Amino acid sequence: MELKISEKDNGLEIEGQGEQGGHKAPERLIDELSRNVGSAIIGKADVIRHALITLLSAGHLLIEDIPGVGKSTLAHAIARSVGGSFMRIQFTSDMLPSDIIGVSVYRKAGEDFEFIPGPIFHNFVLADEINRTSPRTQSALLEAMSDGRVSVENRTYDLERPFMILATQNPLEYHGTYPLPESQLDRFMMTIEIGYPENDEEKKVVTSQGIGSRVDGLRPVLTTAELMALQSLADRVTIEDTLVDYLMRLVKATRGSKYLRLGVSTRGAIFLKRAAKAAALIRGRGFVVPDDIKEMVLPVFSHRVVLKSSSVVPHGRSREARNVLMEITESVPVPL
């Protein structure tokens, strides 16, 4: 069924929900999605909200943290909550680009080549431990992430819509990893860390049936058509010119910081605007306020900046970068 966006009482609604049609407020859809994911990821409301903001912004998510805190679980929970196709790719050092994208096979009977799609041809792709494969294989994701298509043997193939890559990686201090290059990192809208749960939440996880059973029990609460309608709603959220100017001042402050060797790109500025719009939608607003932008600075910018200091982990990325971004956020005046 085709879904349409309507305006009512200064808000946005989606027409044609369910078999009987009618209206459904986006806040209700988003709340159902959030609660469904939250049933598998206990005590991480902020993490879930940022992940869903990435989803509603039609972006890609990089989940970076130590082993065993729920990176893959979060990706599974998001994918299972939306009625679309899902595939998990376990990245290894010997993986080839064709293992991800697909390959053309010569069929003698038809005297022609047939393209066999790879696992990337799904709505949701979990790129598990993406930094354990070679840069050559990592680069195979670039076109897919930026353009929603891949090229094989001089032919271009469109990917499924909606399309989202949820990548996980362990911190770069761990052996056997290949740091993601700037060009790859810049295509992720957001990077989030999950962290250890609080004592009470961790006890619930330990005493429950297990993480796997909670994820396996999830059922879709959103169709792909509903998700794309919500993404269209997020894109229609308004942002005043004064807030765009504020956003640009934040971006330029990263480029002029004495602590940073690499500031935020133009793509990063676009992603910050899109994330702020989705954050406003999640809060039930059709317009952006300064707090929406400020909240998104760390998850959108932290993987895009590189510190000048050589004392930090490889690629100059660490929690020190977050501290610099926090100082920048506090130093840039908020428009009244």
N, C-alpha and C positions, 0 to 999 in steps of 0.2 A: 504494500500500500504506500502511496506517496504521502509524505508528511509535509505539512506547510507550517510556516512560522507566522503567528499573528500577534498583534499588539492589543493589549487590553488593560485598562486602568494603569497606564504608564508602565506596564510590565510586558514581558514576552511570554507567549505560550506556544505550545506545539499542538497543531490540529491533527486529528486523524489517528489518535492513539488507540491501539487495541482493535478487536474485531468490530466493535460498535462505533468506532470513531470517537468524536468528542474532543475535549480539551484536557490537557494535563500540564500543570505548572512545571517548568524545568527544575525548580527547587526540589520537587517531589521525586523526580527521576534521579537527580544527583544524590539525594539523601538515601534512596534505595540502593544506589550503587555504592555509596560510601559505607553503609551499614553491612552490605554483603562482603565487601573487601575486609572490613573491620572484624568480621567474624573469624577470619583466618589470621589476621595480623593484630594481635592483642596489644592495646596500650600504646599505639603509635598513630594517634589522630593526625598530628602534623605531617608525618611522613606520608600517610594516605592522602591527605589533602593536596600536598605538593605533587604526588603521583597523578592524582585525578586532574589537577590543573594542567599537567603536561598532556594528558589524554584529551581533555577538552580543547586544548590548543592545537591539536593535531601534530604534536611534537614527538620526539624520541627521548627516552629516559635512560640515564646511566646511573645504576645503583652501585655505589662503591662502599665497601666495608669489609671487615674481617670475616673469616668463614664462620658459618653457623648462627648468624643473627637474623636470617630470614630474607635474604636478597631474592633468591629464586622463588621463595614462597610468595612474596609480594607480586612478582611478575605473573606467576601462575594465577593468583587470586584475581588480578585485574583482567587477565585474558578470559578466565572462566566466568567472570561476571557479565561479559558481553557476548551475545550470541554470534560469534564469528569463528573462523578457522584459526587454529593455534598450532605452532610448531616450536619445539625446543631444539636448539643447536648447541651441542657441547663442543666448545672450541678446544682444539689441541694443536700442538706444535707442527704436526704433519698434515694439517688440513690444507686443501687447495681451494682457490676461488670457485672452481667449478662445483665443489662440494656444497657450496652455498647457493650459487646462482642457478646452476643447471648446466647441461651440456647438449650439444647437437650430435645426434647419432645417425650414421648413414644407414638407410634402409635399402637393401639391395632390391627388394621386390618393387619398390616404387622408384628406385634410382634417384632418391632425394634424401635430404637430411631432415630429421625430425627432432624438434627441440623437446628435451625432457626437463621440465621445470624442477628447480631445486627447492629446498625447504623455505627459501625466502618468499615463496609465492603463497603466503598466508596473511590473514589480517593482523595477527599478533605473532611476533617472532621473538622468542627468548634467546638472546645471544649470551649463553652462559659462559662466564670466565673468558670474556672477549680478549683480554690481554694475555692469554696463553697461546695465541696463534701468531703467525708471522705478520709483519707489516703488509706484505703483499696480499695476504688473505683479508686482513682488516680493511684494506683499501677497496675490496670488492663491494663493501657496503656503502661507499660514498655516494654513488649515483642513485642507489636505491633510497637512501635516507633523504637526499636533497630533492630528487625529481620524481620519486615514486615509480621508477622504471629501471630496467637493466638492459644492457646491450650485450649480445652474444653473436659472434660471427657476422658482424655488420647489420644485425637486425635488433630492433628495440621491442621490448615486451613490457607492457604495463603491469604493475603489481595490483594486488587486491586493494579495494577501498572499503572501509578505512584501513590504513596501514600504520603500524607502530612497532618499532624495535625497542625492546626492553633489555638492555645489556647489563650484565653484572661483571664486576671485577674485584679482585682482592687488591689491597694497597700495594703500591709498587715496591715496598720493602721486601716482599716475598720473592723467593727465587723462582726462576723459570718463567718470567713474565716479559712481555714486550710492551713498553709504554706506548699508549695511543698517541699518534702525532697530532699536532695542533689542528690540522685540516679535518681529522676525524672527530676530535673532541668538539670542535666548533659546530658540528652538525647535531649534537645532542642539545635539546632545548634546556635540559635541567640535569644536574647531578645531585643526588641525595645520599645521605648516610642514614642507616637505620639505628645503629647503636644497640647497646644492651637494654633489655626492658627493665622497668622498675621491679623491685622485689616481689610485690604482690602479683604483678602481671607474669613475671617469670615463673612463679610458683604455679599459676594457672596452666601455663604451657607444660611444665614438667609433670603435673598431676593429671593432665588431660590425656586423651587417647593418642595424641601425637599431632605434629604439624600436618603430616600427609593426609590424615583422615579428615581434618578440617577443610583442607583445600579440595579434596576429592568430593566432599559433600556439597560444594558450592554449585548453585544453579544460575544460569543467566537471568539477570534482572533487567537487561537492556538489549534491544536488538541493534544490529549495525545501522539500520535506518534511523533509529532514535539517537544513536551516538552521533551520527553525521548531522542530524538536526540540531543537537546540542552544540556541536562544533560550529555550526553556522550561527547559532545564537551568540556564542562567545565572540565570534568575529564581528557581530553587529553591536556589541557593547561600545558605547561612545567614550572617547577620551578627549578632554579639552586640550587646546593648543598649549595652554600654560603648563599642563602636565607632561605633554610631549617635550616641551622645553626643559622641564625639570628632569625628565628621563635622560635627555641628551647631556645635561650638565653632569649627571652621574657617570655616563659613559666617558665623557671627556676628562673627568677627574681621574679615571683609571689610567688613561693614556698619559696624563701629566704627572702621575704619582712618582715620587722619588724612590719608592720602594719596589716599583713594578718595572720589569723589563718588557713585558708585553701587556697592553691594555685590551679592552673589549672591542671586538670587531663590530662592523655595521650589522652583520647578521645577529650578533648578540643583542644589539639595541632593538632590532625587530622582534626577537624572541622575548625580550623583557616586556615590550608592549603587549604582545599576544598573551603572555602569562598573566599580566596584570588584568587584562580583560576577562580571562577565564576565572581569575580569583574573584573579581567583582560578581560574575555570574553565579559562582558557588555561594556567595553571600546574599544572593537574591537581588542584586542591583543590576541595572542596565547602563551604569556609568562607572568610570574608574575614579577612585579617590587616591590621594597620596599614599595611604597605608598599603594599598594594593601593590603599588610599585615598590615601596620599601621592603615589603615582605619577600618579594621575588628576587631582590638583588643578589643575595647569597646563593641560592640554588641555581640561578641562571648565569651568574658571572664567575663563580668560584673556579670552574674548570677552564675558564677562558683567559685567566691572567697568569703570568709567570713572574715570580719574584726575582729580584736582582741578586739576592743573597745566594751564595753557593753552599750554604750550610744546611739547606733543607734537602728533602728527599729528591730523587731524580725528577727531572722536568720542573723543578722549582715550585712544585705544588704541595701544599700542606695546609694545616689549620692556620698557619701564619698568614696565608693569603686571605682567609676568611676574616682574620683580625684587621687586615688592611682595608678590606672592603667595608667592614663595619665602621671603621673610622671615616672612610670616604662618605658613607651614607649619612653619618651624623654631621659631617662638616658641610654638606651641600644643603643650602636653605630650602625649606619646603614652601611652595607657593601658598599664599593665604587664600 
